[in-house]
Amino acid sequence: MARAAHSRDGRELVFDSWGDPQGHPVFLLHGTPGSHQGPRPRSMVLYQLGIHLIAYDRPGYGGSTRKRGRTVVDAAEDVEDIADELGLDEFSVVGRSGGGPHALACAAKLPKRVQSAAVLVSLAPWDAEGLDWFEGMTESNVREYRNARENQQVLQSTLVQNADAMRDNPMAVLNDLDDEMPEVDRQIVADAGIRRMLHKNFEAAIEKTAYGWIDDALAFSRGWGFDPKEITVPTLLWHGEKDVFSPVEHFNWLARRIKDATVVLQPSAAHFAAVPVLPQVLGWLRDQTEADAAATTTA
């Protein structure tokens, strides 16, 4: 059952949790557009993994209050406030797609609380030195992010129209992207179980407004508020080489920037392969945390 925590500035943050309440806590940061209802392993799988999974609606999505002008780094405070509500001193984070930069923010800014982090098919910062940010990116994303930088009125009207279409058909966003998807992505989103999860996710994301989607696009198109090189916690970067929504050079840039990151590049995978791989990634987060705890005890 979803519940709400209050941020330090008084906003409501709607979240839910699944799996083993006594298991290793992991915050799942959803994609764009998305919500706490985003794709996740079944509770039985989470119990088997020993994972207590927590997800929340970023500001402006679902039931969470909008935060005007938010930046990527603001996610760290929101996650910390929910952790405080749950009485969690330490936890891991995983971010998928648009959740990736926000998970990196938590890893960078909460090193005493984040025990391990994983980032799947993430973008790199807009101002990443030496990166041609748009190279290899699908035209719809190029258009959206250019509007975020250069014509915010067009961005807002376009995403409001897209959200209206999604209220009639929550899968409209995927249908619009079908021609741009690699075949490996089409095969994944054709799976009935994954489609049900995505349907629920998109429906919840834009239930009230399109502001979460708009504010994500704006946040990705300005400075993040931190440098990924600040990250010192154990971090896994996972990517599909055929990704056209978050091109592989974004992954390569992050891999060079984050010291000692564990990197996994799947040559035959693309963007939506980050959905079925999540159980393996959760296992890595748990194992990394346990290994570090054992090493600390031994020392």
C-alpha positions in Angstrom: 0.0 0.0 0.0 1.5 3.3 -1.1 2.1 5.9 1.6 3.6 9.4 1.8 6.7 10.8 3.5 7.3 14.5 3.9 10.4 16.1 2.4 12.4 18.6 4.5 10.7 21.4 2.6 7.2 20.1 3.2 6.4 18.3 0.0 4.7 14.9 -0.1 6.7 12.0 -1.5 4.6 9.0 -2.4 6.3 5.6 -2.1 5.8 1.9 -1.6 7.9 -1.1 -0.8 7.9 -4.8 -1.6 9.8 -8.0 -0.8 11.4 -8.9 2.5 11.0 -6.2 5.2 14.0 -7.6 7.0 16.1 -7.8 3.8 18.7 -5.5 2.3 17.0 -2.2 1.6 17.3 -0.9 -2.0 15.8 2.3 -3.5 14.7 1.8 -7.1 14.6 5.1 -9.0 12.2 5.0 -11.9 12.6 6.0 -15.5 11.2 8.9 -17.5 8.3 9.1 -17.6 7.6 6.8 -14.7 6.4 6.3 -11.2 6.8 4.0 -8.1 4.7 1.5 -10.0 7.5 0.9 -12.5 8.7 -2.5 -13.6 10.1 -4.6 -10.7 10.7 -8.2 -9.8 7.8 -10.1 -8.2 7.6 -10.1 -4.4 8.5 -13.8 -4.3 11.7 -13.1 -6.3 12.5 -10.2 -4.0 12.1 -12.5 -0.9 14.4 -15.1 -2.5 17.0 -12.4 -3.1 16.6 -11.0 0.4 15.7 -7.6 -0.9 13.5 -4.9 0.6 12.7 -2.8 -2.5 11.5 0.8 -2.1 10.3 3.1 -4.9 8.9 6.6 -4.9 7.3 9.0 -7.4 9.8 11.8 -8.2 8.4 15.3 -7.7 5.6 16.0 -10.2 4.9 12.4 -11.0 2.0 10.4 -9.6 1.1 11.5 -6.1 4.3 13.4 -5.3 4.2 17.2 -5.0 6.0 19.1 -7.8 9.3 20.8 -7.0 9.7 23.6 -9.5 13.3 24.0 -10.9 14.5 20.8 -9.4 17.9 19.5 -10.4 19.2 15.9 -10.5 21.0 16.3 -7.2 17.8 17.1 -5.3 16.9 13.4 -5.5 19.5 12.7 -2.8 17.6 14.7 -0.2 14.3 13.1 -1.2 15.6 9.6 -0.9 17.2 10.5 2.4 13.9 11.9 3.8 12.1 8.6 2.8 14.9 6.6 4.4 14.5 8.6 7.6 10.7 7.9 7.5 11.4 4.2 7.3 14.2 4.3 9.9 16.9 3.1 7.4 20.4 4.3 8.3 22.0 2.5 5.3 20.7 1.3 1.9 21.6 0.8 -1.7 20.2 2.6 -4.8 19.5 1.4 -8.3 18.4 3.7 -11.1 17.1 2.7 -14.5 17.1 5.0 -17.6 15.9 8.4 -16.3 16.4 7.1 -12.7 20.1 6.6 -13.4 21.4 10.1 -12.9 19.3 10.4 -9.7 20.8 7.2 -8.3 24.3 8.6 -9.1 23.3 11.7 -7.1 22.5 9.6 -4.1 25.8 7.7 -4.4 27.7 11.0 -4.7 26.0 13.0 -1.9 25.1 10.3 0.6 28.4 8.2 0.9 27.8 7.5 4.6 24.3 6.0 3.9 24.5 4.5 0.4 26.3 1.2 0.6 26.3 0.3 -3.1 24.8 1.8 -6.3 23.8 0.5 -9.7 22.9 2.4 -12.8 21.3 0.9 -15.8 21.1 2.5 -19.3 21.7 6.0 -17.9 22.4 9.3 -19.6 25.6 11.2 -18.9 25.5 14.9 -17.7 24.5 17.4 -20.4 27.8 19.2 -19.9 30.0 16.1 -20.0 33.4 17.2 -21.3 34.4 15.5 -24.5 31.0 13.9 -25.1 28.9 14.5 -28.2 25.7 14.2 -26.2 23.3 13.7 -29.1 25.4 11.3 -31.2 23.6 8.0 -31.6 20.4 9.3 -29.9 17.0 8.7 -31.4 15.3 11.8 -33.0 12.5 12.0 -30.5 14.9 12.3 -27.6 17.1 14.8 -29.5 14.0 17.0 -30.1 12.8 16.7 -26.5 16.2 17.7 -25.0 16.8 20.5 -27.5 13.4 21.9 -26.6 14.3 21.7 -22.9 17.4 23.8 -23.6 16.1 26.2 -26.3 12.3 26.3 -26.3 10.7 25.3 -23.0 7.2 26.4 -24.1 7.3 23.9 -26.9 8.6 21.2 -24.5 5.8 21.9 -22.1 3.0 21.8 -24.7 4.4 18.7 -26.4 4.7 16.7 -23.2 1.3 17.9 -22.0 -0.2 16.6 -25.2 1.8 13.3 -24.9 0.5 12.9 -21.3 -3.1 13.6 -22.5 -2.7 10.8 -25.1 -1.3 8.5 -22.5 -4.4 9.0 -20.3 -6.4 7.5 -23.1 -3.8 4.9 -23.8 -0.9 4.5 -21.3 1.1 2.6 -23.9 0.9 5.5 -26.4 4.5 6.6 -25.5 5.8 3.2 -26.5 3.7 3.0 -29.6 5.1 6.3 -30.7 8.7 5.0 -30.2 8.1 1.7 -32.0 9.8 2.8 -35.3 12.8 4.1 -33.4 13.4 1.0 -31.3 16.0 -1.7 -32.1 14.4 -5.1 -32.7 15.8 -6.4 -29.4 13.8 -3.7 -27.5 10.6 -4.5 -29.5 10.9 -8.2 -28.4 11.2 -7.2 -24.7 8.3 -4.8 -24.7 6.2 -7.3 -26.5 6.3 -9.6 -23.5 2.8 -9.5 -21.9 4.1 -9.3 -18.3 6.4 -6.4 -19.1 3.7 -4.6 -21.0 1.4 -4.9 -18.0 4.0 -3.4 -15.7 4.8 -0.6 -18.2 1.1 0.1 -18.6 0.6 0.5 -14.9 3.8 2.6 -14.6 2.9 5.1 -17.3 -0.7 5.4 -16.2 0.4 6.3 -12.6 3.1 8.7 -13.8 0.9 11.1 -15.6 -2.3 10.5 -13.6 -2.5 14.2 -12.5 -0.1 16.3 -14.5 2.8 16.1 -17.0 5.1 18.1 -14.7 7.2 15.2 -13.5 8.1 14.4 -17.2 8.7 18.1 -18.0 10.9 18.7 -15.0 12.9 15.5 -15.7 13.7 16.8 -19.2 14.7 20.1 -17.9 16.9 18.6 -15.1 18.7 16.4 -17.7 19.4 19.4 -19.8 21.2 21.5 -17.2 24.0 20.8 -14.7 23.3 17.9 -12.4 24.5 19.7 -9.3 27.4 17.2 -8.7 30.2 15.5 -10.6 30.0 11.7 -11.0 33.8 11.6 -10.1 32.7 12.4 -6.5 31.3 8.9 -6.2 33.3 6.6 -4.0 30.8 3.9 -3.1 30.8 0.6 -5.0 29.0 1.3 -8.2 27.8 -0.9 -11.1 27.3 0.6 -14.5 25.2 -1.6 -16.9 24.4 -0.8 -20.5 23.2 -2.3 -23.8 25.4 -1.4 -26.7 22.5 -1.0 -29.1 20.7 1.6 -26.9 19.4 4.5 -28.9 17.7 6.3 -26.0 20.8 6.5 -23.8 23.6 6.0 -26.3 26.5 3.8 -25.4 29.0 6.7 -25.4 27.1 8.1 -22.3 28.0 4.8 -20.5 31.6 5.0 -21.7 31.9 8.5 -20.4 30.5 7.6 -16.9 32.7 4.5 -16.8 35.8 6.7 -17.3 34.6 9.3 -14.8 33.6 7.0 -11.8 36.7 5.5 -10.3 36.7 1.7 -9.8 33.2 1.3 -11.2 32.2 -2.2 -12.2 31.2 -2.0 -15.8 29.0 -4.4 -17.8 28.3 -3.7 -21.5 26.0 -6.2 -23.3 26.7 -6.1 -27.0 23.4 -7.6 -28.1 21.2 -5.6 -25.7 19.5 -2.2 -25.9 17.5 0.1 -23.6 14.7 -2.1 -22.3 17.0 -5.0 -21.5 17.4 -3.1 -18.2 14.0 -4.5 -17.1 14.7 -8.2 -17.1 18.2 -7.8 -15.8 17.1 -6.1 -12.6 17.0 -9.2 -10.4 20.7 -9.9 -11.2 21.6 -6.3 -10.4 19.8 -6.4 -7.1 21.8 -9.5 -6.2 25.0 -7.6 -7.0 24.0 -4.8 -4.7 23.3 -7.2 -1.9 26.5 -9.2 -2.4 28.6 -6.0 -2.6 27.2 -4.7 0.6 27.7 -8.0 2.4 31.3 -8.3 1.1 32.1 -4.8 2.3 30.5 -5.5 5.7 32.6 -8.7 6.0 35.8 -7.0 5.1 35.1 -4.2 7.6 34.5 -6.8 10.4 37.7 -8.7 9.5 39.7 -5.5 9.5 
